[in-house]
Amino acid sequence: MGKLVSTLFVTLDGVYQAPGGREEDTRGGFEHGGWSFPYADDDFGRFVDEVFQRPAAFLLGRYTYDIFASFWPKVTDPSDPVASKLNTLPKYVVSSTLTAPEWDGTTVVRGDLAKEVTALKERTDGELQVHGSGALVRSLLALGLVDTLHLLTFPVVLGTGHRLFTEGAVPTAFRHTGGRTTSTGVAIHSYDLAGRPEYGTFGLPDNT
């Protein structure tokens, strides 16, 4: 059975919208697209290369899929570590409206999300990777289907935009499995899902 691994870029205030370009995602009048660009460095590149050494397949939300499909098929260099995997490995896109995807190797996922993604994990030998797709990741976390979350937090606050964790998110605990900081201050942390949070109360010390 495969592992479902999510990799997400977020700002300090939790925005994941349009990290890669000015016109990548302007929903809601978002004007801050491309906010991750100034922080790209060799450390960041090495981490991305490491992630793309491990996928067996990809699972994407519809909006992220459309962004990827408009760009990555045009990158034809077989030595490109990202394009070579995205263009050749199976891709699954969760959508109720997409009927005829043009990107080779794409299958549309419909119906019961929990049932369909569980089946995908069962027949995937390796990592089933989710990139971006914040709304989908929230749903998968709520269903307990995410095994590992790579969260890259960039040292910038935007004030507007789609946020990863919103009011009403299902309470979820994680176990920290590794971390590093790039030369530009991007905090890269990896977490495994650990179920629901535990709670307690700090009391006054007993001085008797």
N, C-alpha and C positions, 0 to 999 in steps of 0.2 A: 504494500500500500504506500502511495506517495505522501509527501508532506506538502501542505499548502503554505507557501511562504510569501508574505506581503512585504514589498519595499515601497516606502512612501517618503516624499520630501515635504516637510512642513516648516512654517515660520515659527517664531517664538510664541505668536498668538494663535497657532494651530491651523493656519491657512495652508491648504494644499493646492489651491487653484492655480493653474498656468505657471508652473515653475520654469518652463523651458523657453518661453518666447512671448513677445509682446502681443501677438494675435492668436496665441494658442487657445485661449478660452476666455472670452469676454462676456460670458453670461453675467447678468445682473449689472452690466456697466463696469465690470472689473477693469481697472486701468493699470494694474501693477504686474502684468505678465512679464515673465523673464527674470523674476526676482532671484533665482538661484544662480544666474550667470556670473555675477561678480565673484562668487565664492568657489568657482571651479578651479581645482589645482591637481597636482599629481596624486595627492592622497585620495582625493575624491574619485579620480579616474581609476585608481587601483582597486578601490572598493567596488565600483561598478563592474569592472572587469571580473573581479572575484565572483560577484553574484551571477554574472552571465556565463560563468564556467559550469554552472550546476543545473540549469533548467532541463526538464524533460518535456514540458509543455507550458503554455501560458493561458491564464484566465483573466479576462479584461472586462471592465464595464464598457457600455456602448460608447460613451463620450471619449474615453481614453483610447478605445479601439479605433475610432474614427481619426483621432490625432495621429496615432501610430501608423495607420494604414495610408495616410496621406504623405508620410515621410519615409518610413523605413524601406519600403519596396524600391525606392529610388537609390538606396545605398547598396551598390552591387559589388563592393570590394569584399571578396571572400575572407579576407583577413580581419575585417572589422568584427570585433568580439560581440557587439550587440546585434548588428544587422544580420550576421551569419546565423545567429540563433533564432531571431524573430522571423526571419524569412524562410526558414527551413523546418522549424519544429511546429507541432500542432498548436493551433490557437483556438481558444473557446471564448466566445463573446456572449455575455448575458444581455439579451434584448428580446422585447416582445414585438418589435416592429421591423427589424432587419430581416430581409428575406433572401437576398442574393449577394452575399459578401464577395467582393472581387479579389481580396487578398488570398493568395493560394494557402491552403492548409487551414482555412477557417471553418469552424463549426459553430452554429448558433445554439445557445442554451436557452431553452424555454421551460415553462412549467414550474414545478416545486423546486425552489432553489436548494433547499437542504438535501432533497433526494438526488437531484441532478449533480450537485457538487460532490456529495459523498460518493456517488458512482464514479465520477471523474477521478477522485483521489484513489479509489480502489483499483482502477485500471492504469494508473500512472506509476511508472517505476522510476522514482526520483522526485525532484521538486516540481510541483505545479505552482508556477510563480504568478503573482499578481503585482502589477506595477501601476502606480497611481490608483485610479478607480476608487476614490475615497468613499463614495456612497456604497459601492459594492463591498468594500472592506468592512464598513460598519455593519452591514447586514450579515456578513460571514462571521464576524466576531460575535454578534448577538446569537448566532446559531452554534457557536463553539467550534467552528470549522477551521479557523486559522491555527496553524501550529507554531509558526514563527513570524514575528513582526520585526523588520529592520526599519527603524525610524531615524531619518536624517533630519536633524533640527538645525535650521540656518539662523544665524544671528541677525534677524531682521524682524520688525513688526510692521504689518501693513494696515491693520485696522478694519479692512473689509475683505470679503472673499469667502468662498466655501471653506468651512472648517471641518477637520477630521472628526472630532468628538463634539457633538452638539448636545443641547439640553434633551434629556430623555434617553441618552445612550445607555445600553445595558451595562450595569456595574461589572467590571472585569478586572481580574488580577493577572499580573504577569511576573515571570521570573527572569531576571536580568542574566543574559548569557555571554555578554561581551560588549566592549565599547572602545572607541578611539575618538580622537579629535583631530581634524585636519589642520593644516597650517593657516587656513583662513577662518577657523573657528566653527566649522560645521561639526556638531556632535553626532556621531554615528553610534547608535546603540541597538542591540539585538535583544529581543525578548521572546520567550516561549509562553504560550498561554498557560495560565495556572488556575483556571476556574473562576469562581466568584471571590470577591474580597472577603477578608476576615476583619473583625473589628474588636476594639478594646478601649479601655479608658485609663488615662494616666491619673494616678492618684497622688496625694501628698505622701511624702516619706514617713515611715513609722519611726518616730523619735523616742519611743518608749524603751 
